[in-house]
Amino acid sequence: MRRERAVMLTLLAMLAFAANSVLCRLALQRTAIDPATFTGIRLAAGAAALGVIVVVRGAPLGGNWLSALALFAYAAGFSFAYLGLPAATGALLLFGAVQATMIGRGLWTGERMDAWQVSGLLLAACGLIVLLLPGLSSPPLWAAALMLGAGIAWGVYSLRGKRAGDPTASTAGNFLRSVPMALLLVLAMSPRGDLDATGAAYAIASGALASGLGYALWYAAVPSLKATTAATVQLSVPVLAAIGGVVLLGEAPTLRLLLASIAVLGGVALALSRRGRPRAPAS
C-alpha cells in the first residue's frame, strides 16, 4: 500500500508541476493579466495554501530571505518568459537550466562523473543548443534567456533547500517572504499592469494548487522514493507540459522541439543514472 501511495502522490505532483507552465501560458495568452500581477497572485496564493498546510500540521514556518529572493527570481522570470514561449519549450528550458545548475554545483564541490555521465551532460547541452539555434521555430532569445535565468534561480533555491529540516515548512516561509518582493514588482510595473478575473483565477490555481499543493504532495512522496527515482521522475514534467500545451493551448509540436527534448531529457537521465540526486522538484 505504501508503494501505491508513493506512486499516486508522485504522479499528482508531476501533473501539478507541469500545470504551472500551462496555467501561466493560458493566463498570458488568453486573458489580459500581465506577468507581474500573475507572479504576485501566484506567490500569495502559494503562501496561503502552504501556510494552511503548515498550520494544520502544527509546524513553525521556516525559510530565509535569500531563499525567498531565489524563489521570487524564479517566479518572475518564469512569468515574463511565457510572454514569448510555448508551454513545452518553456518547461524544457526551465528543466534543463535547473538540472544543469544543480549538477554544476556538484562538480564545483568536487563530485566525480564517469564517461557516461559526461556524455549525458554533453547530449543535454546539444539539445538546448539545437532548441535555441536561429530559425523559424526557434523561441525568442529574450524569452529563452529569462526562462534559463528562472531555471538557474530555481536550481539555487533547490540547493539551498537541501539544508532545510522540514522542506514544506521552509517552502511556506519562503513563499510568504517572497510576497513583498512580488508586490514591489507589481507596483513598479503598475502603468502596464492589468488585473483580469480569469487570469487571476489561473494565477491562484498555479499558486495554491500547482505550486503549494504540488510541493506538499512531492515532499510527502520523496521519503518513499529512491534518490535516483526521485530525480529521474522529474523528466516527465516537460513531457506533461508539452501534452498540456497541445491539448489546452493548441500548440503544434515541431521537429526541433522533439529532437531537443529527446536530447535534453535523455542526456539528463543518463547524467543522473548513477548520481542519485537531486531530489528537488523542477517546477
N, C-alpha and C positions, 0 to 999 in steps of 0.2 A: 504493500500500500504506500510505503514511503517513497518508493521509486516512481510510482504512478503520480503521486502528488508533486514530486520534483519536476517530472516531465510536463505536467499541466501548468505549473507555475512558470516554468521556463518558456513554454510556448506563449502564454499570455504576456509575459514580459517582453519577448521579442516582437510580438504584434504591437504592443504599446510603443516600443521604441521606434518601430517603422512608421507608426501612425503619426509621430511628431513631424516627419517630413511631409507626409500627405496633408495633414491638417494645416501646416504653415503655408504650403503651396496653394491649397484650396482658399485659404483666407486672403492671401495676397493677390491671387489671380482672379478670384470671383467675387470679392467684396471690396469695399472702399477703405478698409482698415490699413493703416500704414505700419511698417515693420517695427518702429519704436513702440507704438501703442500695443502691438501684438506681443512684443517682448515683455513689456511691463505687466500686461494682464496675465501672460503665461507664468511669469515668475511669482506673481502674487497668488495666483490660483494654486501653483505648486506648493508654495509656502503654507497656504491654508490647508491643503489636503494632507501634506506630510505632518503639519503641526497637529492635526486631529489624530492621526495615527500614533504619533509620539505621546500625546496626552493620554490617549486610551491605554497605551502600554505602560504609562506611569514613568517614562524615562525623561531625563532632563535633555534640553536642547544642546547640541554640540556645535561643531564647526568653528570657523575663524574667518577673519576679514580677507586674508589673502586667498583662501579657497573660494570665498564668495565672489571676489573680483574675477577669478578664473571662470567661475560659473557664469557670471554676468557677461564676460567677454565671449564665451561660447554662445550664449543665448542670443546676444545682439548680433554677432557675426552671422549666425545661423539664419536669423530672420531677414537681415538685409541681403544675404546671399541668395535667398529664394525669390527675390525680385527678378532674378535673371536665370535661375537654374531649374530644370525639370526635377521632379522629386527623386527619381532614380539616380541621376547624375550627382545631385547634392548629397544624397546618402552615401554614395560610393566615395566621393571626395572626402567627406567627413570621416568615414570609417578608415580610409587609408591614412589620413593625417593622424587620427587618434592612435592607431596601431604603430605607425612609424615613430611617433613621439615616445610612446612607452617602450618600444623595443630599442630605440636610440638611447634612451636613458639607461637601459640595462647595459648596453655596450659601453657607454660612457663610464659606468661604475665598475667595469671590469668583467662583465659576463662574456663567456666564450660562445662562439657559434661554429657549428660544423659546416661542411661544404653544402649540404642540403639546405640548411637554414639560410646561408648566404645566397644560394641560388634562388630561394623563395623571395628574399627581400629584393633582389635584382629584378625578378619577374614582376613583382608588385610595382616597383618603380617604373618599369617599362609600361605597365598598364596605365599608370597615371599620366605618363608622357604621351601615350597614344591618345588618351582622352582629351588632353589639353592642346595637342598639335593643331595649328590653324587649319580651318576647313569649314565647309558648310554646316556640319553638325557639331562643331566644337562649341563649348559653352563660352559665354563672355568672360574675358580674362579677369575683370574686376570682381565678378561674382564668384568665380572659381577661387581667386585669392582670398576673398572673405571667408569662404567655406573651409579652405585649408587652414586659415587662421583660427576659425572656430574649432576645428578638429585639434589643433595644437593646444588651444586653451582647455578643451575637454580632456586631452591627454594629461596636461599638467594637473588639472583638477583630480583626475583619477589617481595619479601618482601620489598626490598629497593625501588623498582619501585612504590610501593603504595604511596610514598610521592611525586612522580613526578606530576607536574601540567599538562603537555602535554606529555602523555606516548609515542607518536610516535616520537616527537622531542627528548625526553630523550633517547629512544632506538637508534635513529640515532646517537646521540652524543656518546653513549656508544659503538656502533659498530665501529665508527671512532677511538675512543681511543684504542679499542682492536687490531686494525691492527698492530701497532708497536710491541705489545706483540707476536702476531702471527708471525711476521717477525723474531723476535728473536728465536722463536721455530723452524722455517724453517731453519735458519742459524745453530742452534745447531744440527739439525738432517740432515744437508746437505750431510754428507758422505753416508747416507742411503736414501736420498731423490730421488724422481723420478717424473718428470713432464710428464704427459700423456695428449694428447689433448682431448681425450674423457673423461677422468677423470676430467680434468679441466672444461669441459662443464657441467658435473654433479655438480661440486662444485659451479659453477656460478649459475646454476639453483637452487641449495639448498640455496645459499646466497641471490640472488636477488629476486627469486620468492617464494620459500617455506618459507624463513625467512623474508626478507624485506617486500614483498607484503603481505605475510601471516599475519604479525603483524599489518600492516596498516589496513587490512580488519577486523581483530579481534577487534582492538581498535575502528573502526567505528561501529561495531555491538554491542559492550558491552553496550553503553548507552541505547539501546533499549531492553536489556535483564534483567530479574530479576536476582538478585545475585545468587540464587540457580541454576537457569538455566545456567548462565554463568559458574558456577563451574562444574556442573554435565555433561554438554555437552562435556566437555573435556574427558569424559570416552570413547568417540568414537575414540579418536586418536590411542590407541594401537590396537583397532579392525581394523581400516582402514589400519594401518601399517601391520597388520597380513595378511589382504587380498592382499595388495600390494606385500608382500613377497611371497605369494603363487603364484600369477598371474605372477609377473615380475621376480622373482628370483627362482621359483621352489622349495621354501621351504615347507617341509611337516609338517603340524601341528601335534604335539604329544599330547597324553593324558595328560601328565604332564603339558604342556603349557595350554591346555584347562582348566584343573582344577585350575591351578594357576590364570589364567585370570578371571575365574568366581569368585574366592575368593577375588582377589585384587580389581577388578572393582566393584564387589558387595559390598565389605566392605567399600571402599571409598565412594560409592554412599550413603550408609547408614550413614556414618560419616558426610557427607556433607548435608544430607537431612534436618537437622534443623539448620544448622550452617550459611548458607547464604553467604559463601565465601570459598575459594579465587576466584578472578576473573582473576588472571594472567594466560597467556597461558602456557600450558605444551607442549613444543616442544623439 
